[in-house]
Amino acid sequence: MTDIEEEVDFEVDPEDLGDAPVVQVDSERLSLLVNDLHVSYRVFGARKVGHGPSRDWGLMGRLVRRGAKQPPIREVRAVRGITFAAKHGEAIGIIGVNGSGKSTLLRAIAGLIPPASGTVHVAGNPALLGVNAVLMKNLSGARNIMIGALALGLSRTEVKQRFDDIVDFAEIGEFVNLPMKSYSSGMGARLRFAISASAVPDILMIDEALSTGDAGFRAKSKAKMDEIRESAGTVFLVSHSLATIQSMCTRVLWIHEGKLVMDGDPEEVCGGYKKFVAERKRYARSTK
């Protein structure tokens, strides 16, 4: 990336740092093992599109065009050799500048992206927030709750039993009967979280879903994450808010350019990341 300042997108929200400590859940059982994981994308170059009406090139013209030079293909190495293990009961934050590979890592863990090399071993069923609980804009919130919860493995009876709790947690009220396209981004994010957490998954992965919630919703989300971890689950949280990471996580992974830079205590890792970002900002200003 060329514009360094655009990469830096995190905010430190002091109000996120409450008095309640992060619940520690002691466990030696592994829930996840990522071993030398590499994930690559192929990006096709842009093709020039002519203006004006279409034309019939004829047989000779089509043969000539068939032999024309194809647009270049560029390989993007989004994740490069990441290795770590996660235990039951851990809440793991993932931080890094935009484009560092955080979301790609979560999608690879969820099995949505095949690795170029390396392995991912999961003990249980991972649920990636916003993917497992797919929201369809033309359907009502009620229909989305049913479809999303069924996709997570709940039965129809279980969905009906937890329906009111999901609506209350998402704080959408009577909007539950309206189409999703009428929801604000915050309402949609809250509903995705409520649906994904309703099944109490073995591994819950949250990608920036809390950024649109207020302080009250973040507190409820933290309590729900603690509940999942106390039930021997593991939580991954990607966020640009370092305060949210520190207040909700027991461990932090710092990823940069697809590589794992630091893995450890939230305060230590976030402190190192802050210094790194500050230095990049100073460098960007000095080169203008």
C-alpha positions as CSV (number, residue, x, y, z in Angstrom):
1,M,0.0,0.0,0.0
2,T,1.2,3.5,-0.7
3,D,-0.9,5.7,1.6
4,I,0.3,4.8,5.1
5,E,-2.1,7.0,6.9
6,E,-5.2,5.4,5.2
7,E,-4.0,2.0,6.5
8,V,-4.2,3.2,10.1
9,D,-7.8,3.0,11.1
10,F,-8.0,2.1,14.8
11,E,-9.6,4.1,17.5
12,V,-9.0,3.9,21.2
13,D,-12.3,4.2,23.1
14,P,-11.7,4.9,26.8
15,E,-15.3,4.2,27.6
16,D,-14.8,0.6,26.5
17,L,-12.4,0.0,29.4
18,G,-14.8,-0.8,32.2
19,D,-14.1,-1.9,35.7
20,A,-15.1,-5.5,35.1
21,P,-12.0,-7.7,34.4
22,V,-11.8,-10.2,31.5
23,V,-12.9,-13.5,32.8
24,Q,-10.1,-16.0,32.9
25,V,-11.0,-19.6,32.0
26,D,-8.3,-22.2,32.8
27,S,-8.1,-25.0,30.3
28,E,-5.3,-27.0,28.7
29,R,-7.5,-28.4,25.9
30,L,-6.7,-27.1,22.4
31,S,-9.6,-25.9,20.3
32,L,-7.6,-24.8,17.3
33,L,-4.2,-25.4,15.7
34,V,-3.0,-23.3,12.8
35,N,0.3,-24.7,11.4
36,D,2.4,-22.7,8.8
37,L,-0.7,-21.3,7.1
38,H,-0.4,-19.6,3.7
39,V,-3.4,-18.1,1.9
40,S,-3.0,-16.5,-1.6
41,Y,-5.4,-14.7,-4.0
42,R,-5.1,-14.3,-7.7
43,V,-6.0,-10.8,-8.9
44,F,-6.7,-10.3,-12.6
45,G,-5.6,-7.1,-14.3
46,A,-8.2,-4.7,-15.7
47,R,-9.2,-5.0,-19.3
48,K,-9.9,-2.1,-21.5
49,V,-13.5,-1.8,-22.7
50,G,-14.2,-0.1,-26.0
51,H,-16.9,2.5,-26.5
52,G,-19.6,2.6,-29.1
53,P,-21.9,-0.1,-30.5
54,S,-20.8,-3.7,-30.6
55,R,-19.4,-5.0,-33.8
56,D,-19.2,-8.4,-35.5
57,W,-15.5,-9.2,-35.7
58,G,-15.9,-12.1,-38.2
59,L,-14.0,-15.4,-38.1
60,M,-10.6,-13.9,-38.8
61,G,-11.1,-11.1,-36.3
62,R,-12.1,-13.6,-33.6
63,L,-9.0,-15.7,-34.3
64,V,-6.7,-12.7,-34.0
65,R,-8.4,-11.6,-30.7
66,R,-8.1,-15.1,-29.3
67,G,-4.3,-14.8,-29.6
68,A,-4.1,-11.4,-28.1
69,K,-2.2,-10.9,-24.9
70,Q,-4.3,-11.7,-21.8
71,P,-4.5,-9.3,-18.9
72,P,-1.8,-9.9,-16.2
73,I,-2.5,-12.1,-13.2
74,R,-1.0,-10.9,-9.9
75,E,-0.7,-13.2,-6.8
76,V,-1.5,-11.6,-3.5
77,R,-0.1,-13.5,-0.5
78,A,-2.6,-12.5,2.2
79,V,-1.4,-14.9,4.9
80,R,2.2,-16.0,5.1
81,G,3.3,-18.7,7.4
82,I,1.2,-18.1,10.5
83,T,1.4,-20.6,13.3
84,F,-0.4,-20.6,16.6
85,A,-2.6,-22.7,18.9
86,A,-5.8,-21.6,20.8
87,K,-7.2,-23.2,24.0
88,H,-10.8,-23.6,25.1
89,G,-11.8,-20.6,27.1
90,E,-9.5,-18.0,25.4
91,A,-10.7,-14.7,24.0
92,I,-8.2,-13.8,21.3
93,G,-8.0,-10.4,19.7
94,I,-6.5,-9.9,16.3
95,I,-5.1,-6.5,15.4
96,G,-3.2,-4.9,12.5
97,V,-3.5,-2.2,9.9
98,N,-5.9,-2.5,7.0
99,G,-4.9,-5.1,4.5
100,S,-2.8,-7.0,7.0
101,G,-4.7,-10.3,6.5
102,K,-6.8,-10.4,9.7
103,S,-10.2,-11.1,8.0
104,T,-8.5,-13.6,5.6
105,L,-7.1,-15.5,8.6
106,L,-10.6,-15.8,10.1
107,R,-12.1,-17.0,6.8
108,A,-9.4,-19.6,6.5
109,I,-10.1,-20.9,10.0
110,A,-13.8,-21.0,9.2
111,G,-13.1,-23.2,6.2
112,L,-14.3,-20.6,3.7
113,I,-11.0,-20.1,2.0
114,P,-8.7,-23.0,1.1
115,P,-5.1,-22.6,2.2
116,A,-2.3,-22.5,-0.4
117,S,-0.3,-24.6,2.1
118,G,-0.3,-25.4,5.8
119,T,-3.1,-26.8,7.9
120,V,-5.9,-25.7,10.2
121,H,-7.2,-28.2,12.8
122,V,-10.4,-27.3,14.6
123,A,-12.0,-29.1,17.6
124,G,-15.6,-28.2,17.1
125,N,-17.7,-26.0,14.8
126,P,-16.4,-22.5,14.0
127,A,-19.0,-19.7,13.4
128,L,-17.8,-16.6,11.6
129,L,-20.1,-13.7,12.5
130,G,-21.8,-12.2,9.4
131,V,-21.1,-15.3,7.2
132,N,-22.7,-18.2,9.1
133,A,-25.6,-15.8,10.0
134,V,-26.2,-14.5,6.5
135,L,-28.7,-11.7,6.5
136,M,-31.0,-11.3,3.4
137,K,-32.1,-7.7,3.0
138,N,-35.4,-8.5,1.3
139,L,-36.5,-10.8,4.2
140,S,-37.7,-9.7,7.6
141,G,-35.6,-9.9,10.7
142,A,-37.8,-12.7,11.9
143,R,-37.1,-14.8,8.8
144,N,-33.4,-14.0,9.0
145,I,-33.3,-15.2,12.6
146,M,-34.9,-18.5,11.6
147,I,-32.6,-19.0,8.5
148,G,-29.5,-18.0,10.3
149,A,-30.1,-20.0,13.4
150,L,-31.0,-23.1,11.4
151,A,-27.7,-22.7,9.4
152,L,-25.9,-22.7,12.8
153,G,-27.4,-26.1,13.6
154,L,-30.3,-25.2,15.8
155,S,-33.6,-27.0,15.3
156,R,-36.8,-25.1,14.6
157,T,-38.0,-25.7,18.2
158,E,-34.8,-24.3,19.6
159,V,-35.0,-21.3,17.3
160,K,-38.6,-20.6,18.5
161,Q,-37.5,-21.0,22.1
162,R,-34.6,-18.5,21.7
163,F,-36.4,-16.1,19.3
164,D,-37.4,-13.5,21.9
165,D,-33.9,-13.6,23.5
166,I,-32.3,-12.9,20.1
167,V,-34.6,-10.0,19.4
168,D,-34.1,-8.5,22.9
169,F,-30.3,-8.9,22.7
170,A,-30.2,-7.3,19.2
171,E,-32.4,-4.4,20.5
172,I,-34.4,-4.2,17.2
173,G,-37.9,-4.4,18.8
174,E,-40.8,-4.2,16.3
175,F,-38.3,-3.8,13.4
176,V,-38.0,-7.6,13.6
177,N,-41.1,-7.8,11.3
178,L,-39.7,-5.4,8.8
179,P,-37.4,-6.2,5.8
180,M,-33.6,-6.1,6.6
181,K,-33.1,-3.4,4.0
182,S,-34.9,-0.9,6.3
183,Y,-32.3,-1.6,9.1
184,S,-29.4,0.7,10.0
185,S,-25.9,-0.8,9.8
186,G,-25.9,-0.9,13.6
187,M,-29.1,-2.9,13.8
188,G,-27.8,-5.3,11.2
189,A,-24.5,-5.8,13.1
190,R,-26.4,-6.4,16.4
191,L,-28.7,-8.9,14.8
192,R,-25.8,-10.8,13.3
193,F,-24.1,-11.0,16.6
194,A,-27.3,-12.1,18.4
195,I,-27.9,-14.9,15.8
196,S,-24.3,-16.1,15.8
197,A,-24.1,-16.2,19.6
198,S,-27.5,-17.9,20.0
199,A,-26.1,-21.3,19.2
200,V,-23.2,-21.0,21.6
201,P,-20.6,-22.2,19.0
202,D,-17.4,-23.9,19.9
203,I,-15.4,-21.2,18.2
204,L,-17.0,-17.8,17.6
205,M,-15.2,-15.4,15.3
206,I,-16.3,-11.7,15.3
207,D,-14.9,-9.4,12.5
208,E,-15.5,-5.7,13.3
209,A,-19.1,-6.3,14.3
210,L,-18.9,-4.4,17.5
211,S,-17.7,-1.1,15.9
212,T,-21.3,0.1,15.3
213,G,-22.6,-0.7,18.8
214,D,-22.8,1.8,21.7
215,A,-21.2,1.3,25.1
216,G,-24.2,-0.6,26.4
217,F,-24.2,-3.1,23.5
218,R,-20.5,-3.6,23.9
219,A,-21.0,-4.5,27.5
220,K,-23.7,-7.0,26.6
221,S,-21.4,-8.5,23.9
222,K,-18.6,-8.9,26.4
223,A,-20.9,-10.7,28.8
224,K,-22.0,-13.0,26.0
225,M,-18.4,-13.7,24.9
226,D,-17.6,-14.5,28.6
227,E,-20.6,-16.9,28.7
228,I,-19.4,-18.7,25.5
229,R,-15.9,-19.0,26.9
230,E,-17.1,-20.3,30.2
231,S,-18.9,-23.0,28.2
232,A,-15.5,-24.2,27.0
233,G,-15.7,-22.1,23.8
234,T,-13.1,-19.9,22.1
235,V,-13.7,-16.4,20.8
236,F,-11.7,-14.5,18.2
237,L,-12.3,-10.7,17.8
238,V,-11.0,-8.5,15.0
239,S,-11.2,-4.8,15.9
240,H,-9.5,-1.5,15.2
241,S,-10.4,-0.4,18.7
242,L,-7.5,-1.3,21.0
243,A,-9.6,-0.4,24.0
244,T,-12.2,-2.9,23.0
245,I,-9.5,-5.6,22.4
246,Q,-7.9,-4.9,25.8
247,S,-11.3,-5.0,27.7
248,M,-12.6,-8.1,26.0
249,C,-9.6,-10.3,25.3
250,T,-7.1,-12.5,27.2
251,R,-4.6,-12.7,24.4
252,V,-3.8,-10.7,21.2
253,L,-2.3,-11.6,17.9
254,W,-0.7,-8.7,15.9
255,I,-0.6,-9.4,12.1
256,H,1.3,-7.3,9.6
257,E,1.6,-8.1,5.9
258,G,0.2,-11.5,6.4
259,K,2.8,-12.5,9.1
260,L,2.4,-12.9,12.9
261,V,4.4,-10.1,14.5
262,M,3.5,-10.6,18.2
263,D,1.4,-13.1,20.2
264,G,0.8,-12.5,23.9
265,D,-0.6,-10.3,26.7
266,P,-3.1,-7.7,25.4
267,E,-1.5,-4.7,27.1
268,E,2.0,-5.7,25.8
269,V,1.0,-6.4,22.3
270,C,-1.3,-3.4,22.0
271,G,1.4,-1.2,23.4
272,G,3.9,-2.4,20.8
273,Y,1.3,-1.9,18.0
274,K,0.6,1.7,19.2
275,K,4.3,2.6,19.0
276,F,4.5,1.0,15.5
277,V,1.5,3.0,14.2
278,A,2.9,6.2,15.7
279,E,6.2,5.7,14.0
280,R,4.5,5.0,10.7
281,K,2.4,8.2,11.0
282,R,5.6,10.3,11.8
283,Y,7.3,8.7,8.7
284,A,4.3,9.5,6.5
285,R,4.3,13.1,7.6
286,S,8.0,13.5,7.1
287,T,7.9,12.2,3.5
288,K,5.1,14.6,2.4
